[in-house]
Amino acid sequence: MSLTNWAGNYTYRAPRVLAPTTVEGLQEVVAGEDRVRALGTRHCFNDLADGPAALVSLEGLEPEITLDEDARTVTVPGGTRYGTLARFLHDAGWAVHNLASLPHISVAGAVATATHGSGDRSRNLATAVAALDLVRPDGSLRHVARGDDDFAGSVVALGALGVAARVTLDVEPTFLVAQEVHVDLPWEAVLSDLDAITSSADSVSLFTDWTGDAVQQVWRKTRVGADGFERRTELFGATPADGPRHPLPGIDPVNCTQQLGVPGPWHERLPHFRLEFTPSNGDELQSEYLVPRAHAVDALQAVRGLADVVSPLLQVSEVRTIAADDLWLSTAYGDDRVGLHFTWKPLQPQVEAVLPTLEAALKPFDARPHWGKLFADPGRDLARLYPRWDDFAALVAQTDPDGKFRNDFVARHVLR
Ligand SMILES: Cc1cc2nc3c(=O)[nH]c(=O)nc-3n(C[C@H](O)[C@H](O)[C@H](O)COP(=O)(O)OP(=O)(O)OC[C@H]3O[C@@H](n4cnc5c(N)ncnc54)[C@H](O)[C@@H]3O)c2cc1C
């Protein structure tokens, strides 16, 4: 088998991918294998989803989506892509609270890694999880629901506690969003008015290459209420884009979601890229570090100080905000965070050579690396960043004492 991740920078070492077509079949697979890992849509940039023996994909499971309007929840097989779920929900008059930049990722894979969108008041996607049906090492199915003792440790779980056969998510009535892009936001304004800028819409993303005096683009997504929507003419010195934009300068925005303030359904505005545009692989690598909101300006300054080192390897960086949550391994556990994201050119050795420098610059700010993207963690000291780390390690040891779901990533970073 020669299977790679979406970016093509990682070839899975597991010799087999099993694809059961029923939950019972999934339970049999898990019970029967000595070592097994869940595989989602392969959008991680590292070896997190890999395993020494079998991988199990949920892509063959019946795509059954169950909406419970009274409970305001929807239940999906873990392998369901957000884009598929979003269309279903919108057609039924419902929505999830936020989406990532790309709708093609699986719900269980996104949740397992604390995937997030942007928004001062918007928590990461995993916080919408109301319950999980987890296949345990012996193949039994355990329903873990909000309020259970180990729930907060079981949602962002890196695939280490079992395979999420089904995920139940909170939903809310569908809503409209308008998306605007402003260009050339002076860095001076970013540093002096960051809070006002990021709170100026429901979701705000700053796109920069860290050089020059201005952030190149600001993408702002605003929920449209009964009063309609008015485009903002001026934004702290930035001006409205005169046409649709791609986050990368000079690239045709045809695959980007609608801009210019035209209201549309949430799932056609919250991601940056359209669902119909399905890239099977990407010529890019990604890293991201989540710093406490209180350190955001200092962290931005620290990365600007490395612009000479970072920007030659960069396609673009994106700065987003994420509200605090209580999920033990969430990158926003305990406090509001700002995400400093790097979309790199596909130059892995050079990128890996720069990551320790970047991480050293961000270390004073307790930057948590995104679980699914490239990071170095040279001192193997992630534990100090997560107050509930030991509890998570204990939960893994208790749930999976024989290490059925363990892999190199988990051994290297979590159970050292
Ligand atoms: C183009 C692109 C855009 C992205 N945009 C964003 C973004 O906007 N915000 C953000 O935060 N991240 C973003 N990411 C990162 C991405 O969301 C994460 O890597 C996410 O984990 C991908 O989900 P997946 O289904 O591809 O997971 P995979 O890479 O397949 O697996 C990831 C982890 O999830 C586990 N897993 C998968 N399925 C299950 C299951 N059923 N049960 C238990 N565990 C499971 C795996 O074992 C593994 O540990 C982006 C990535 C790409 C390539």
The ligand as an ORCA input file, in Angstrom:
! r2SCAN-3c Opt
* xyz 0 1
  C      -6.197     22.503      3.291
  C      -6.348     22.339      4.772
  C      -7.061     23.282      5.473
  C      -7.178     23.171      6.861
  N      -7.863     24.139      7.536
  C      -7.917     24.100      8.886
  C      -8.578     25.130      9.613
  O      -9.191     26.039      9.051
  N      -8.549     25.067     10.966
  C      -7.897     24.080     11.633
  O      -7.865     24.101     12.864
  N      -7.287     23.053     10.973
  C      -7.293     23.066      9.617
  N      -6.688     22.031      8.939
  C      -6.188     20.878      9.704
  C      -7.253     19.771      9.728
  O      -8.484     20.272     10.161
  C      -6.848     18.655     10.689
  O      -5.664     18.110     10.261
  C      -7.937     17.564     10.816
  O      -7.503     16.614     11.751
  C      -8.214     16.903      9.505
  O      -9.217     15.936      9.641
  P      -9.073     14.537      8.866
  O     -10.386     13.893      8.859
  O      -8.406     14.758      7.564
  O      -8.119     13.789      9.868
  P      -6.925     12.720      9.621
  O      -5.712     13.458      9.221
  O      -7.358     11.619      8.762
  O      -6.768     12.226     11.136
  C      -6.495     13.142     12.158
  C      -6.653     12.530     13.545
  O      -8.017     12.239     13.756
  C      -8.162     10.900     14.168
  N      -9.435     10.397     13.668
  C      -9.892     10.429     12.411
  N     -11.086      9.842     12.337
  C     -11.386      9.419     13.581
  C     -12.462      8.697     14.157
  N     -13.518      8.298     13.446
  N     -12.407      8.422     15.488
  C     -11.368      8.810     16.243
  N     -10.323      9.480     15.756
  C     -10.330      9.782     14.442
  C      -6.972     10.169     13.543
  O      -6.687      8.959     14.206
  C      -5.890     11.206     13.724
  O      -5.391     11.126     15.030
  C      -6.571     22.092      7.560
  C      -5.888     21.108      6.824
  C      -5.782     21.223      5.451
  C      -5.056     20.181      4.671
*
